[in-house]
Amino acid sequence: MSELRWHPLLQEWVITATHRQERTYHPPPEYCPFCPTRPNSTPTEVPEPTYEIVVFENRFPSLWREPPTPAVAPTPFSPVQPAYGVCEVVLYTPDHHTTLAELPVERIEQLLYVWRDRYAELGARPEVQYVFIFENKGREIGVTLTHPHGQIYAYPFIPPKIERELEAMRRHYDSTGSNLLLEIARCEQAEGTRVVSQVGNWLAFVPFFARYPYEVYLVPLEPRRDLLDLTERELTALAHLLKDVLQRYDALWGFSLPYIMAQHPRPTDGAEHPYWQFHIEFYPPHRTRDKLKYLAGSESGAGVFINDTLPEETAAALRAAR
């Protein structure tokens, strides 16, 4: 069962997807559903002996191309809608024991083209208003399948966080004629204290307003709204910067750092959104080598993040991590 239920107090959609309780949970070491199917072994999601990059629809999706009819009637305050959309899985490599940080930059660049293709195809669907490409890495994030992979959710609405960014960028553009996030990135570049790395016209920095201790933004230093706006040279630079940042994360404390990677392209709702700036956000859950940043009372109950570190110091630590 899967459906959309309206939250009348927060004015946003909640997806209920009870069938996801049955999804694969930490399978035994000898079986991985994302590895290639080996001769005389249990079939996996990939019926081939090897592969480069694979994309397939999630077997336990939150959103469906042909969703079931909602199981409940709406309340006077909460409409209910079918959960239209698409959920895909992206396998980065057949190697079960590696990570995105360890892949050659050529494979990361190839992955960028795959992401770009999926963004274009899913965003062209009439019911899809936002294509969200992301990766959850590490048990600390809740990952139950450790094979290197990411996901893509094609939503039938613009997610609330994107709505807030969209409104902030639009207001700034209307009042100044300028691109808000691009101006922020150029300011960070000029000031330098929170910069982690730069490759070509791509800048990686810990934002002044970071909510997570080792949060990092990757932002192009020219106006670019999505992956489709990027030139081949810019895609190559982004691949190098992604690898650089991920290697710094792993070098920070000497282990493969868990994180959430969230790409923020412009919505695919048919509007131009000339004020939007494509960017990638990273949220590692660690605040020290052996302590996690939990989303507790203030964060979860009030929506107010408390950062236990200074962005200037965490950026310096990432610059030094090689």
C-alpha positions in Angstrom: 0.0 0.0 0.0 1.3 3.4 -0.9 -0.4 6.8 -0.9 0.1 10.5 -0.3 -1.5 12.1 2.8 -1.6 15.9 3.3 -0.1 17.3 6.5 -2.4 20.3 7.2 -0.1 21.9 9.8 3.1 21.8 7.8 1.3 22.1 4.4 3.3 19.2 2.9 2.7 15.7 1.6 3.6 12.6 3.6 4.1 9.3 1.7 2.8 6.2 3.4 4.3 3.0 2.0 3.7 0.1 4.3 5.1 -2.5 1.9 8.5 -1.1 2.4 8.6 -2.9 5.8 9.4 -6.0 3.7 12.4 -4.7 1.9 15.7 -6.5 2.1 17.4 -5.8 5.5 21.1 -6.6 5.9 21.2 -9.8 3.8 23.8 -12.5 4.7 27.4 -11.8 3.5 27.3 -14.4 0.9 24.3 -12.8 -0.9 24.0 -9.3 -2.3 21.0 -8.5 -4.5 23.0 -5.7 -6.2 26.0 -7.8 -7.2 26.1 -9.4 -10.7 24.4 -12.8 -10.9 27.2 -15.4 -10.7 27.0 -18.8 -12.4 25.2 -21.4 -10.4 24.2 -18.9 -7.7 21.0 -17.2 -6.6 19.8 -14.7 -9.1 20.2 -11.0 -8.2 18.6 -7.8 -9.5 21.3 -7.8 -12.3 20.9 -10.9 -14.5 24.4 -10.5 -16.0 27.9 -11.7 -14.9 29.2 -8.1 -14.7 28.2 -4.5 -15.5 29.4 -0.9 -15.5 26.5 1.1 -14.1 23.0 -0.2 -13.8 19.7 1.6 -13.2 16.4 -0.3 -12.4 13.2 0.5 -10.6 13.1 -0.1 -6.9 11.4 -3.3 -5.9 10.0 -1.6 -2.9 9.1 1.9 -4.2 7.5 4.7 -2.3 6.1 6.1 -5.6 4.6 4.2 -8.5 4.1 4.7 -12.2 0.7 3.1 -11.7 -0.1 3.5 -8.0 -2.8 1.7 -6.2 -6.0 3.5 -5.1 -5.6 5.0 -1.7 -6.6 2.6 1.1 -8.3 5.3 3.2 -10.8 8.1 2.7 -9.5 11.7 3.3 -10.3 13.6 6.5 -11.8 17.1 6.5 -8.3 18.4 6.9 -6.2 16.0 5.0 -6.7 15.1 1.3 -5.4 11.7 0.1 -3.9 11.1 -3.4 -2.4 8.1 -5.2 1.4 8.0 -4.9 2.3 8.7 -8.5 6.0 8.9 -9.4 9.1 6.7 -9.9 11.7 5.3 -7.6 15.0 4.0 -9.2 18.1 2.4 -7.9 21.5 3.3 -9.4 24.3 0.8 -9.0 27.7 2.5 -9.4 29.9 -0.6 -9.9 29.8 -4.4 -9.7 32.5 -4.3 -7.0 30.7 -4.9 -3.7 33.7 -3.8 -1.5 34.4 -0.3 -2.9 32.8 3.1 -2.5 32.1 6.1 -4.7 35.2 7.8 -3.2 37.4 4.9 -4.4 36.0 4.7 -8.0 38.2 6.1 -10.7 37.3 9.6 -11.8 36.3 8.3 -15.2 33.6 6.1 -13.7 32.3 9.1 -11.6 32.1 11.1 -14.8 30.2 8.3 -16.5 27.9 8.2 -13.5 27.2 12.0 -14.0 26.0 11.3 -17.5 23.8 8.5 -16.2 22.3 10.9 -13.6 21.8 13.5 -16.3 20.0 11.0 -18.5 17.7 9.9 -15.7 17.0 13.5 -14.7 15.9 14.3 -18.3 13.8 11.2 -18.8 12.0 11.2 -15.5 11.6 15.0 -15.5 9.8 14.8 -18.8 7.0 12.6 -17.3 3.9 14.8 -17.0 3.2 13.8 -13.3 6.8 14.4 -12.2 7.5 17.9 -10.7 10.9 17.1 -9.1 13.7 14.6 -9.7 15.7 14.0 -6.6 19.0 12.2 -7.0 20.7 11.1 -3.8 22.9 8.6 -2.0 22.6 7.2 1.5 25.9 5.8 2.6 26.6 3.9 5.8 24.7 2.0 8.5 24.7 5.2 10.6 22.4 6.7 7.9 20.1 3.6 8.0 21.5 1.8 4.9 20.7 -1.9 4.8 22.5 -2.8 1.6 26.1 -1.8 1.5 26.8 -2.3 -2.2 27.8 1.1 -3.7 24.5 2.6 -5.0 22.3 5.7 -5.0 18.6 6.3 -5.6 16.4 8.6 -7.6 12.9 9.7 -6.5 10.7 11.4 -9.1 8.1 13.2 -7.0 4.6 14.4 -8.2 5.2 17.5 -6.1 8.1 19.8 -5.2 9.5 18.7 -1.9 9.2 21.2 1.0 12.9 21.9 1.4 13.2 22.6 -2.3 10.1 24.8 -2.1 11.8 26.9 0.6 15.0 27.2 -1.4 13.0 28.0 -4.5 11.2 30.8 -2.8 14.4 32.3 -1.3 16.1 32.3 -4.6 13.1 33.8 -6.4 12.7 36.6 -3.8 16.4 37.5 -4.1 16.2 37.4 -7.9 13.1 39.6 -8.0 14.6 42.2 -5.7 18.2 42.2 -7.0 18.2 40.5 -10.4 20.9 38.2 -9.0 21.4 34.5 -8.3 21.4 34.0 -4.5 23.4 30.8 -4.2 25.8 31.8 -6.9 26.5 35.0 -5.0 26.9 33.0 -1.8 29.4 30.7 -3.5 31.4 33.6 -5.0 31.5 35.3 -1.6 32.8 32.1 0.0 35.4 31.8 -2.8 36.6 35.4 -2.1 36.6 35.0 1.7 38.3 31.6 1.5 38.0 30.5 5.2 35.3 27.9 4.6 36.5 26.7 1.1 37.4 23.0 1.0 38.5 22.7 -2.6 38.0 24.1 -6.1 38.2 22.3 -9.5 37.6 24.4 -12.6 34.5 26.5 -12.0 33.2 24.2 -9.2 33.6 25.2 -5.6 33.3 23.0 -2.5 32.8 24.8 0.8 31.3 24.4 4.3 28.5 26.9 4.2 28.6 29.7 6.8 25.2 28.5 7.9 26.1 24.8 8.1 23.6 22.7 10.0 25.7 19.6 10.1 29.4 19.8 11.4 31.0 18.6 8.2 28.3 19.7 5.7 29.7 20.6 2.3 28.1 22.3 -0.7 29.3 21.8 -4.3 28.3 24.8 -6.4 29.2 25.9 -9.9 30.6 29.4 -10.1 28.5 30.2 -13.2 24.7 30.1 -13.4 23.6 26.5 -14.0 20.2 25.2 -13.1 20.6 21.5 -13.5 22.8 18.7 -14.9 21.6 19.4 -18.4 23.0 23.0 -18.2 26.5 21.7 -17.6 29.1 21.5 -20.4 31.3 18.5 -20.9 34.2 20.4 -19.3 32.1 21.2 -16.3 30.9 17.6 -15.9 34.6 16.5 -15.9 35.4 19.1 -13.3 32.5 18.1 -11.2 33.6 14.4 -11.3 37.1 15.4 -10.1 35.7 17.6 -7.3 33.3 14.9 -6.2 36.2 12.4 -5.8 38.3 15.1 -4.1 35.7 15.9 -1.5 34.8 12.2 -0.8 38.5 11.3 -0.4 38.9 14.2 2.1 35.9 12.8 4.0 37.6 9.4 4.2 41.0 10.9 5.1 39.5 13.0 7.9 39.5 10.3 10.5 40.9 7.4 8.6 37.7 5.5 7.8 35.0 5.5 5.1 32.8 8.4 6.3 29.0 7.9 6.1 27.0 10.6 4.5 23.8 11.7 2.7 24.5 13.2 -0.8 21.6 15.3 -2.1 21.5 16.8 -5.6 19.3 20.0 -5.9 18.4 20.6 -9.6 15.6 22.9 -10.6 12.1 21.5 -10.5 10.7 19.8 -13.6 7.2 21.5 -13.3 7.4 23.2 -16.7 8.6 26.6 -15.3 12.0 28.1 -16.3 13.1 29.1 -12.8 15.9 31.4 -14.0 17.0 32.2 -10.4 17.7 28.5 -9.5 21.3 27.3 -9.0 22.1 23.6 -9.2 24.1 22.3 -6.3 25.0 19.2 -4.4 24.8 19.0 -0.6 26.6 16.5 1.7 25.5 15.7 5.2 27.8 13.4 7.1 26.3 12.3 10.5 29.6 12.4 12.4 30.5 15.4 14.6 33.7 13.8 15.8 35.6 10.6 15.0 33.4 8.6 17.4 30.3 10.8 18.0 27.2 11.2 15.8 25.1 14.3 15.2 21.6 13.2 16.2 18.5 15.1 15.1 17.0 15.3 18.5 14.5 17.6 20.2 15.4 21.0 18.7 16.0 19.6 15.2 13.2 17.1 14.9 10.6 18.8 17.2 11.2 22.5 16.3 13.1 22.3 13.0 16.0 24.3 14.5 19.4 22.8 14.0 22.2 23.2 16.5 25.7 22.8 15.1 28.3 21.7 17.7 31.3 22.9 15.5 32.5 26.0 13.7 32.2 25.9 9.9 35.6 27.7 9.7 37.3 24.9 11.7 35.6 22.0 10.0 36.5 23.5 6.6 40.1 23.8 7.7 40.1 20.1 8.8 38.8 19.0 5.4 41.4 21.1 3.6 44.1 19.4 5.6 42.6 15.9 5.1 44.4 14.2 2.2 
